Amino acid sequence: MNTPQEFGSLLAGLRALADRGFEQGGGALATLTQTKGSTFRRPGARMLVCGDGSVVRGLSGGCPEADIIGRAREVIASGEARIVRYDRESGLDALLELGCGGELEVLIEPLTRDRDLAFLDAAARCLDGRRSGVLATVYRRDGSVLAPKPRRMVIDEGRIMVNEFGAGLISGVLADLALERTPASPSVERFTHGGNDYEVLLEALIPPYALFIVGINAAAVALARIAAVLGWQVTLVDDRDDRVPPGVLPDGVRRVTATASTILDAIEPDARSFAVVMTHNLGRDIDYLRALGPAPLAYLGSLGSRSRARRLHEGSGLSAAQLRAPAGLDLGSETPEEIALAISAEILAVTSGRRAESLSQTTGPIHA
């Protein structure tokens, strides 16, 4: 799937397309299914092209994008899905000519009715509920694109929510394959059924990251804004409910009133959650950190000077491995916005297992 911040805008674009009654022939969904070498995006990235030529989300970083859009409009006109490869063998080596050096395979399918969006709605419900699932897209049979459109299955915590194959035997084969072979990153798998060879893009549906910011102040609001742009589910927590004037927070940011003794019941953190404590009151920060310490958080941080950080560690009983204080990367941050950037960057580095070095000073792959 697209990254969380992209998936939201893509889904909004698709729903707007449906609200307009799929006018001007509807739209086309372009999905990156396979890559080789250096490419800007990875499998699972998607782009919507509408019949009026408007585009929601980029797919390739600009290399063959114009060509993909042109072919998507042809798919809208024909109503038939197609697969396009960008490599030397196909003669569509735009990435190679521009110096990227990679190869792409793109599935382009027409969208003409509400039913075509059922799989995305099911995926959204799974993610919004912070549940794990699988999206399986069968798009090729015996070497040719599945006509007139690919078929899908959406599995939400083991339950099949969308099944475009009906109740036939292939559904059981596909469900078993999806549950047994789905990796963390999208991949194309192959299976045989009824004498036919199929290719299916398997994508894990993984809940977006959730960020809990404890304390409401300028830096907290700045961090909420950055996190919302990153597609994280953001919750501001405070022991009072009158800290933020209406209209200050970005859309989608939740407000919770909770003390240290009630915070875990109020936010229900999981392993894909982060928490940053920044009430600017030492005793209150320590109380919240003590409460959050046992929670299954991927990241726990708190603001302050180095001397204050020592007092936070001592008061909370949390080690340096458990609590990142002072929170954030060393970027020379001073303003609330710069502090928020440093914290969000450190969280990204921690969750991706990176050391947050300059790319110009590293030699490994940019994308894990």
C-alpha positions as a Markdown table, in Angstrom:
| # | Residue | x | y | z |
|---|---|---|---|---|
| 1 | Met | 0.0 | 0.0 | 0.0 |
| 2 | Asn | 0.9 | 3.6 | -0.3 |
| 3 | Thr | 2.5 | 5.2 | 2.7 |
| 4 | Pro | 0.0 | 6.4 | 5.3 |
| 5 | Gln | 0.0 | 10.0 | 4.3 |
| 6 | Glu | -0.5 | 9.1 | 0.7 |
| 7 | Phe | -3.2 | 6.5 | 1.3 |
| 8 | Gly | -5.4 | 9.0 | 2.9 |
| 9 | Ser | -5.3 | 11.5 | 0.0 |
| 10 | Leu | -5.6 | 8.6 | -2.5 |
| 11 | Leu | -8.7 | 7.3 | -0.8 |
| 12 | Ala | -10.2 | 10.8 | -0.7 |
| 13 | Gly | -9.5 | 11.2 | -4.4 |
| 14 | Leu | -11.2 | 7.8 | -5.1 |
| 15 | Arg | -14.2 | 8.7 | -3.1 |
| 16 | Ala | -14.5 | 12.1 | -4.8 |
| 17 | Leu | -14.4 | 10.2 | -8.1 |
| 18 | Ala | -17.3 | 8.0 | -6.9 |
| 19 | Asp | -19.2 | 11.0 | -5.6 |
| 20 | Arg | -19.0 | 12.6 | -9.1 |
| 21 | Gly | -20.6 | 9.5 | -10.5 |
| 22 | Phe | -17.4 | 8.3 | -12.3 |
| 23 | Glu | -17.9 | 11.1 | -14.8 |
| 24 | Gln | -15.8 | 11.4 | -18.0 |
| 25 | Gly | -15.2 | 7.6 | -18.1 |
| 26 | Gly | -14.3 | 7.3 | -14.4 |
| 27 | Gly | -10.6 | 6.9 | -13.6 |
| 28 | Ala | -7.6 | 4.5 | -13.7 |
| 29 | Leu | -5.6 | 3.2 | -10.8 |
| 30 | Ala | -1.9 | 2.7 | -11.5 |
| 31 | Thr | -0.2 | 0.3 | -9.1 |
| 32 | Leu | 3.5 | -0.4 | -9.1 |
| 33 | Thr | 3.8 | -4.2 | -8.9 |
| 34 | Gln | 7.5 | -5.0 | -9.4 |
| 35 | Thr | 10.8 | -3.1 | -9.5 |
| 36 | Lys | 14.4 | -3.9 | -10.3 |
| 37 | Gly | 17.4 | -1.8 | -9.5 |
| 38 | Ser | 17.2 | 1.8 | -8.4 |
| 39 | Thr | 13.7 | 3.2 | -8.4 |
| 40 | Phe | 12.1 | 6.1 | -6.7 |
| 41 | Arg | 9.1 | 4.1 | -5.4 |
| 42 | Arg | 8.6 | 0.5 | -4.4 |
| 43 | Pro | 5.9 | -2.1 | -5.1 |
| 44 | Gly | 2.5 | -1.2 | -3.7 |
| 45 | Ala | 2.6 | 2.5 | -4.5 |
| 46 | Arg | -0.5 | 3.8 | -6.3 |
| 47 | Met | -1.6 | 6.7 | -8.4 |
| 48 | Leu | -5.1 | 7.7 | -9.5 |
| 49 | Val | -5.6 | 9.3 | -12.9 |
| 50 | Cys | -9.1 | 10.7 | -13.5 |
| 51 | Gly | -10.9 | 11.0 | -16.8 |
| 52 | Asp | -10.4 | 14.8 | -16.8 |
| 53 | Gly | -6.7 | 14.3 | -16.6 |
| 54 | Ser | -6.3 | 15.2 | -12.9 |
| 55 | Val | -3.9 | 13.1 | -10.9 |
| 56 | Val | -3.8 | 12.1 | -7.2 |
| 57 | Arg | -0.4 | 11.1 | -5.8 |
| 58 | Gly | 2.7 | 10.6 | -7.9 |
| 59 | Leu | 3.9 | 7.1 | -8.7 |
| 60 | Ser | 7.4 | 7.3 | -10.2 |
| 61 | Gly | 9.1 | 10.5 | -9.0 |
| 62 | Gly | 8.7 | 12.0 | -12.5 |
| 63 | Cys | 10.7 | 9.6 | -14.7 |
| 64 | Pro | 8.0 | 7.8 | -16.8 |
| 65 | Glu | 5.1 | 9.6 | -15.1 |
| 66 | Ala | 3.8 | 11.4 | -18.2 |
| 67 | Asp | 3.8 | 8.1 | -20.1 |
| 68 | Ile | 1.9 | 6.3 | -17.2 |
| 69 | Ile | -0.7 | 9.1 | -17.2 |
| 70 | Gly | -1.1 | 8.8 | -21.0 |
| 71 | Arg | -1.5 | 5.1 | -20.8 |
| 72 | Ala | -4.0 | 5.4 | -17.9 |
| 73 | Arg | -6.2 | 7.6 | -20.0 |
| 74 | Glu | -6.1 | 4.9 | -22.7 |
| 75 | Val | -7.2 | 2.4 | -20.1 |
| 76 | Ile | -10.1 | 4.7 | -19.1 |
| 77 | Ala | -11.2 | 4.9 | -22.8 |
| 78 | Ser | -10.9 | 1.1 | -23.4 |
| 79 | Gly | -12.2 | -0.2 | -20.0 |
| 80 | Glu | -9.5 | -2.9 | -20.1 |
| 81 | Ala | -6.6 | -3.3 | -17.7 |
| 82 | Arg | -3.0 | -3.4 | -18.9 |
| 83 | Ile | 0.5 | -4.0 | -17.6 |
| 84 | Val | 3.3 | -1.7 | -18.7 |
| 85 | Arg | 7.0 | -2.4 | -18.2 |
| 86 | Tyr | 9.7 | 0.3 | -18.2 |
| 87 | Asp | 12.9 | -1.4 | -19.2 |
| 88 | Arg | 15.3 | -1.9 | -22.2 |
| 89 | Glu | 13.5 | -5.0 | -23.4 |
| 90 | Ser | 10.2 | -3.1 | -23.8 |
| 91 | Gly | 11.8 | -0.1 | -25.3 |
| 92 | Leu | 10.3 | 2.0 | -22.5 |
| 93 | Asp | 13.6 | 2.8 | -20.7 |
| 94 | Ala | 12.8 | 6.3 | -19.4 |
| 95 | Leu | 14.3 | 5.5 | -16.0 |
| 96 | Leu | 17.5 | 4.3 | -17.6 |
| 97 | Glu | 17.8 | 7.4 | -19.9 |
| 98 | Leu | 17.3 | 9.8 | -17.0 |
| 99 | Gly | 20.0 | 8.1 | -14.9 |
| 100 | Cys | 17.8 | 6.2 | -12.3 |
| 101 | Gly | 19.0 | 2.8 | -13.6 |
| 102 | Gly | 15.9 | 0.9 | -12.5 |
| 103 | Glu | 13.0 | -1.0 | -14.1 |
| 104 | Leu | 9.3 | -0.8 | -13.3 |
| 105 | Glu | 6.2 | -2.9 | -13.9 |
| 106 | Val | 2.9 | -1.0 | -13.6 |
| 107 | Leu | -0.6 | -2.4 | -13.5 |
| 108 | Ile | -3.2 | 0.1 | -14.8 |
| 109 | Glu | -6.9 | -0.7 | -14.3 |
| 110 | Pro | -10.1 | 1.1 | -15.0 |
| 111 | Leu | -12.4 | 2.3 | -12.2 |
| 112 | Thr | -16.0 | 2.8 | -13.4 |
| 113 | Arg | -18.3 | 1.9 | -10.5 |
| 114 | Asp | -18.5 | 1.9 | -6.7 |
| 115 | Arg | -17.8 | -1.8 | -6.6 |
| 116 | Asp | -14.3 | -1.2 | -8.0 |
| 117 | Leu | -13.5 | 0.7 | -4.8 |
| 118 | Ala | -14.7 | -2.0 | -2.3 |
| 119 | Phe | -11.2 | -3.3 | -1.7 |
| 120 | Leu | -9.9 | 0.1 | -0.7 |
| 121 | Asp | -12.8 | 0.8 | 1.6 |
| 122 | Ala | -12.2 | -2.5 | 3.3 |
| 123 | Ala | -8.5 | -1.9 | 3.6 |
| 124 | Ala | -9.2 | 1.6 | 5.1 |
| 125 | Arg | -11.5 | 0.1 | 7.7 |
| 126 | Cys | -8.9 | -2.4 | 8.7 |
| 127 | Leu | -6.2 | 0.3 | 9.1 |
| 128 | Asp | -8.5 | 2.8 | 10.8 |
| 129 | Gly | -9.3 | 0.1 | 13.4 |
| 130 | Arg | -5.5 | -0.6 | 13.9 |
| 131 | Arg | -5.9 | -4.2 | 12.8 |
| 132 | Ser | -3.5 | -6.2 | 10.6 |
| 133 | Gly | -4.6 | -7.7 | 7.3 |
| 134 | Val | -3.7 | -8.7 | 3.8 |
| 135 | Leu | -4.6 | -7.3 | 0.4 |
| 136 | Ala | -4.2 | -9.7 | -2.5 |
| 137 | Thr | -4.4 | -8.5 | -6.0 |
| 138 | Val | -4.5 | -11.2 | -8.7 |
| 139 | Tyr | -3.5 | -9.4 | -11.9 |
| 140 | Arg | -2.0 | -11.9 | -14.3 |
| 141 | Arg | -3.0 | -15.3 | -15.6 |
| 142 | Asp | -0.9 | -17.4 | -17.9 |
| 143 | Gly | 1.4 | -14.5 | -18.6 |
| 144 | Ser | -1.4 | -12.0 | -19.6 |
| 145 | Val | -3.1 | -9.3 | -17.6 |
| 146 | Leu | -6.4 | -10.6 | -16.1 |
| 147 | Ala | -9.2 | -9.2 | -18.1 |
| 148 | Pro | -11.1 | -6.9 | -17.9 |
| 149 | Lys | -9.7 | -6.0 | -14.4 |
| 150 | Pro | -7.7 | -7.6 | -11.7 |
| 151 | Arg | -9.5 | -9.3 | -8.8 |
| 152 | Arg | -8.9 | -8.9 | -5.1 |
| 153 | Met | -9.2 | -10.4 | -1.7 |
| 154 | Val | -9.0 | -8.4 | 1.5 |
| 155 | Ile | -8.4 | -10.3 | 4.8 |
| 156 | Asp | -8.9 | -8.4 | 8.0 |
| 157 | Glu | -7.3 | -10.3 | 11.0 |
| 158 | Gly | -8.0 | -13.6 | 9.4 |
| 159 | Arg | -11.6 | -12.7 | 8.1 |
| 160 | Ile | -12.2 | -12.4 | 4.4 |
| 161 | Met | -13.9 | -9.0 | 4.0 |
| 162 | Val | -13.7 | -8.7 | 0.2 |
| 163 | Asn | -13.6 | -11.7 | -2.2 |
| 164 | Glu | -14.0 | -10.9 | -5.9 |
| 165 | Phe | -13.6 | -14.6 | -6.8 |
| 166 | Gly | -16.8 | -15.8 | -5.0 |
| 167 | Ala | -17.0 | -19.1 | -3.2 |
| 168 | Gly | -15.0 | -21.2 | -5.7 |
| 169 | Leu | -12.0 | -23.3 | -4.9 |
| 170 | Ile | -9.6 | -20.6 | -6.0 |
| 171 | Ser | -10.7 | -18.5 | -3.0 |
| 172 | Gly | -9.4 | -21.0 | -0.6 |
| 173 | Val | -6.1 | -21.3 | -2.5 |
| 174 | Leu | -5.7 | -17.6 | -2.5 |
| 175 | Ala | -6.6 | -17.1 | 1.1 |
| 176 | Asp | -4.1 | -19.8 | 2.2 |
| 177 | Leu | -1.4 | -18.2 | 0.1 |
| 178 | Ala | -2.1 | -14.7 | 1.4 |
| 179 | Leu | -2.0 | -15.8 | 5.0 |
| 180 | Glu | 1.1 | -18.0 | 4.6 |
| 181 | Arg | 3.3 | -15.9 | 2.4 |
| 182 | Thr | 2.6 | -12.2 | 2.9 |
| 183 | Pro | 5.9 | -10.5 | 3.8 |
| 184 | Ala | 6.4 | -7.1 | 5.5 |
| 185 | Ser | 6.9 | -5.5 | 2.1 |
| 186 | Pro | 4.8 | -6.1 | -1.0 |
| 187 | Ser | 5.8 | -9.0 | -3.2 |
| 188 | Val | 4.5 | -10.8 | -6.2 |
| 189 | Glu | 3.8 | -14.5 | -5.6 |
| 190 | Arg | 2.7 | -17.2 | -8.1 |
| 191 | Phe | 0.3 | -20.1 | -7.8 |
| 192 | Thr | -1.4 | -22.6 | -10.0 |
| 193 | His | -5.1 | -23.4 | -10.0 |
| 194 | Gly | -7.3 | -25.2 | -12.5 |
| 195 | Gly | -4.4 | -25.6 | -14.9 |
| 196 | Asn | -3.8 | -21.8 | -15.0 |
| 197 | Asp | -0.8 | -19.9 | -13.6 |
| 198 | Tyr | -1.6 | -16.8 | -11.6 |
| 199 | Glu | 0.5 | -13.9 | -10.3 |
| 200 | Val | -0.7 | -12.0 | -7.2 |
| 201 | Leu | 0.6 | -8.9 | -5.5 |
| 202 | Leu | 0.5 | -9.6 | -1.8 |
| 203 | Glu | 0.5 | -6.6 | 0.6 |
| 204 | Ala | 0.4 | -6.6 | 4.3 |
| 205 | Leu | -2.1 | -4.1 | 5.8 |
| 206 | Ile | -0.2 | -2.7 | 8.7 |
| 207 | Pro | -1.8 | -0.1 | 11.0 |
| 208 | Pro | -0.3 | 3.4 | 10.7 |
| 209 | Tyr | 1.9 | 4.7 | 13.5 |
| 210 | Ala | 0.2 | 6.4 | 16.4 |
| 211 | Leu | 1.8 | 9.3 | 18.2 |
| 212 | Phe | 0.7 | 10.4 | 21.7 |
| 213 | Ile | 1.9 | 13.8 | 22.7 |
| 214 | Val | 1.6 | 14.5 | 26.4 |
| 215 | Gly | 1.4 | 18.2 | 27.2 |
| 216 | Ile | 0.0 | 21.0 | 25.1 |
| 217 | Asn | 2.3 | 23.9 | 24.1 |
| 218 | Ala | 3.8 | 25.4 | 21.0 |
| 219 | Ala | 6.3 | 22.5 | 20.4 |
| 220 | Ala | 3.5 | 19.9 | 21.0 |
| 221 | Val | 1.2 | 21.6 | 18.4 |
| 222 | Ala | 4.1 | 21.8 | 15.9 |
| 223 | Leu | 4.9 | 18.1 | 16.4 |
| 224 | Ala | 1.2 | 17.3 | 15.9 |
| 225 | Arg | 1.2 | 19.1 | 12.6 |
| 226 | Ile | 4.4 | 17.3 | 11.3 |
| 227 | Ala | 3.1 | 13.9 | 12.5 |
| 228 | Ala | -0.3 | 14.5 | 10.8 |
| 229 | Val | 1.5 | 15.2 | 7.5 |
| 230 | Leu | 3.5 | 12.0 | 7.9 |
| 231 | Gly | 0.2 | 10.1 | 8.2 |
| 232 | Trp | 0.5 | 9.2 | 11.8 |
| 233 | Gln | -2.6 | 9.0 | 14.0 |
| 234 | Val | -2.0 | 11.8 | 16.4 |
| 235 | Thr | -3.4 | 12.3 | 19.9 |
| 236 | Leu | -2.7 | 15.3 | 22.2 |
| 237 | Val | -3.0 | 14.4 | 25.9 |
| 238 | Asp | -3.2 | 16.8 | 28.9 |
| 239 | Asp | -4.6 | 16.7 | 32.4 |
| 240 | Arg | -6.8 | 19.7 | 31.5 |
| 241 | Asp | -9.2 | 20.1 | 28.6 |
| 242 | Asp | -8.9 | 23.9 | 28.0 |
| 243 | Arg | -5.3 | 24.1 | 26.7 |
| 244 | Val | -5.9 | 24.5 | 23.0 |
| 245 | Pro | -8.1 | 27.1 | 21.4 |
| 246 | Pro | -10.5 | 25.8 | 18.6 |
| 247 | Gly | -9.0 | 25.8 | 15.1 |
| 248 | Val | -5.3 | 25.5 | 16.3 |
| 249 | Leu | -4.9 | 21.7 | 15.6 |
| 250 | Pro | -4.8 | 20.1 | 12.1 |
| 251 | Asp | -7.7 | 18.0 | 11.0 |
| 252 | Gly | -7.8 | 14.5 | 12.4 |
| 253 | Val | -5.7 | 15.2 | 15.6 |
| 254 | Arg | -7.5 | 13.8 | 18.6 |
| 255 | Arg | -7.7 | 15.4 | 22.1 |
| 256 | Val | -7.7 | 13.4 | 25.3 |
| 257 | Thr | -7.9 | 14.5 | 28.9 |
| 258 | Ala | -6.0 | 12.1 | 31.1 |
| 259 | Thr | -3.8 | 12.2 | 34.2 |
| 260 | Ala | -0.8 | 9.9 | 34.7 |
| 261 | Ser | -3.0 | 7.4 | 36.5 |
| 262 | Thr | -5.6 | 7.2 | 33.7 |
| 263 | Ile | -3.4 | 7.7 | 30.6 |
| 264 | Leu | -3.0 | 4.0 | 29.6 |
| 265 | Asp | -6.7 | 3.4 | 29.7 |
| 266 | Ala | -7.3 | 6.6 | 27.7 |
| 267 | Ile | -4.9 | 6.0 | 24.8 |
| 268 | Glu | -4.4 | 2.2 | 24.7 |
| 269 | Pro | -0.9 | 2.2 | 23.1 |
| 270 | Asp | 0.5 | -0.7 | 21.0 |
| 271 | Ala | 3.7 | -1.7 | 19.5 |
| 272 | Arg | 3.3 | 0.8 | 16.6 |
| 273 | Ser | 2.9 | 3.7 | 19.0 |
| 274 | Phe | 5.2 | 6.5 | 20.1 |
| 275 | Ala | 4.8 | 8.8 | 23.1 |
| 276 | Val | 6.6 | 12.2 | 23.7 |
| 277 | Val | 6.1 | 13.8 | 27.1 |
| 278 | Met | 6.5 | 17.6 | 27.2 |
| 279 | Thr | 4.3 | 19.1 | 29.9 |
| 280 | His | 7.2 | 21.4 | 30.9 |
| 281 | Asn | 6.5 | 20.4 | 34.5 |
| 282 | Leu | 9.2 | 18.1 | 35.9 |
| 283 | Gly | 7.1 | 16.3 | 38.4 |
| 284 | Arg | 4.2 | 15.8 | 36.0 |
| 285 | Asp | 6.6 | 14.6 | 33.3 |
| 286 | Ile | 8.0 | 12.0 | 35.7 |
| 287 | Asp | 4.5 | 10.8 | 36.6 |
| 288 | Tyr | 3.5 | 10.4 | 33.0 |
| 289 | Leu | 6.8 | 8.6 | 32.2 |
| 290 | Arg | 6.4 | 6.2 | 35.0 |
| 291 | Ala | 2.9 | 5.3 | 33.7 |
| 292 | Leu | 4.1 | 5.0 | 30.1 |
| 293 | Gly | 7.3 | 3.0 | 30.9 |
| 294 | Pro | 5.6 | -0.4 | 30.9 |
| 295 | Ala | 3.6 | 0.2 | 27.8 |
| 296 | Pro | 4.6 | -1.5 | 24.5 |
| 297 | Leu | 5.8 | 1.7 | 22.8 |
| 298 | Ala | 8.1 | 1.8 | 19.9 |
| 299 | Tyr | 9.5 | 5.1 | 21.1 |
| 300 | Leu | 9.3 | 7.1 | 24.3 |
| 301 | Gly | 10.9 | 10.5 | 24.6 |
| 302 | Ser | 10.8 | 13.6 | 26.7 |
| 303 | Leu | 12.1 | 17.2 | 26.3 |
| 304 | Gly | 14.6 | 19.0 | 28.4 |
| 305 | Ser | 18.2 | 20.0 | 29.0 |
| 306 | Arg | 20.7 | 17.3 | 29.8 |
| 307 | Ser | 20.5 | 18.0 | 33.5 |
| 308 | Arg | 16.7 | 17.8 | 33.3 |
| 309 | Ala | 17.0 | 14.6 | 31.3 |
| 310 | Arg | 19.1 | 13.1 | 34.1 |
| 311 | Arg | 16.4 | 13.9 | 36.6 |
| 312 | Leu | 13.7 | 12.4 | 34.3 |
| 313 | His | 15.7 | 9.2 | 34.1 |
| 314 | Glu | 16.3 | 9.1 | 37.9 |
| 315 | Gly | 12.7 | 10.0 | 38.8 |
| 316 | Ser | 11.0 | 7.6 | 36.3 |
| 317 | Gly | 13.4 | 4.8 | 36.8 |
| 318 | Leu | 13.7 | 4.4 | 33.0 |
| 319 | Ser | 17.0 | 3.6 | 31.4 |
| 320 | Ala | 18.5 | 5.3 | 28.4 |
| 321 | Ala | 17.3 | 2.4 | 26.3 |
| 322 | Gln | 13.7 | 2.9 | 27.5 |
| 323 | Leu | 13.6 | 6.7 | 27.4 |
| 324 | Arg | 15.1 | 9.0 | 24.9 |
| 325 | Ala | 15.8 | 12.2 | 26.8 |
| 326 | Pro | 16.6 | 14.8 | 25.6 |
| 327 | Ala | 14.3 | 13.7 | 22.7 |
| 328 | Gly | 15.3 | 14.4 | 19.1 |
| 329 | Leu | 18.2 | 14.4 | 16.8 |
| 330 | Asp | 21.0 | 17.0 | 17.2 |
| 331 | Leu | 20.0 | 19.4 | 14.5 |
| 332 | Gly | 20.7 | 22.6 | 16.3 |
| 333 | Ser | 17.0 | 23.1 | 16.9 |
| 334 | Glu | 15.7 | 26.1 | 18.8 |
| 335 | Thr | 12.2 | 27.0 | 17.6 |
| 336 | Pro | 9.1 | 24.9 | 18.4 |
| 337 | Glu | 9.0 | 23.8 | 14.7 |
| 338 | Glu | 12.7 | 22.9 | 14.6 |
| 339 | Ile | 12.3 | 20.9 | 17.9 |
| 340 | Ala | 9.3 | 19.1 | 16.4 |
| 341 | Leu | 11.3 | 18.3 | 13.3 |
| 342 | Ala | 14.2 | 16.9 | 15.3 |
| 343 | Ile | 11.9 | 14.7 | 17.4 |
| 344 | Ser | 9.9 | 13.3 | 14.4 |
| 345 | Ala | 13.2 | 12.6 | 12.6 |
| 346 | Glu | 14.5 | 10.7 | 15.5 |
| 347 | Ile | 11.3 | 8.6 | 15.7 |
| 348 | Leu | 11.7 | 7.8 | 12.0 |
| 349 | Ala | 15.3 | 6.8 | 12.5 |
| 350 | Val | 14.4 | 4.6 | 15.5 |
| 351 | Thr | 11.5 | 2.8 | 13.8 |
| 352 | Ser | 13.5 | 2.2 | 10.6 |
| 353 | Gly | 16.6 | 1.0 | 12.5 |
| 354 | Arg | 18.8 | 3.7 | 11.0 |
| 355 | Arg | 21.6 | 5.8 | 12.6 |
| 356 | Ala | 20.3 | 9.1 | 11.1 |
| 357 | Glu | 23.5 | 9.8 | 9.2 |
| 358 | Ser | 23.8 | 12.0 | 6.1 |
| 359 | Leu | 23.0 | 9.9 | 3.0 |
| 360 | Ser | 26.1 | 11.4 | 1.3 |
| 361 | Gln | 28.2 | 9.8 | 4.0 |
| 362 | Thr | 26.7 | 6.3 | 3.7 |
| 363 | Thr | 27.0 | 3.6 | 1.1 |
| 364 | Gly | 24.1 | 1.2 | 1.9 |
| 365 | Pro | 20.7 | 1.2 | 0.1 |
| 366 | Ile | 18.5 | 4.2 | 0.6 |
| 367 | His | 15.4 | 2.1 | 1.0 |
| 368 | Ala | 15.5 | -0.9 | 3.3 |
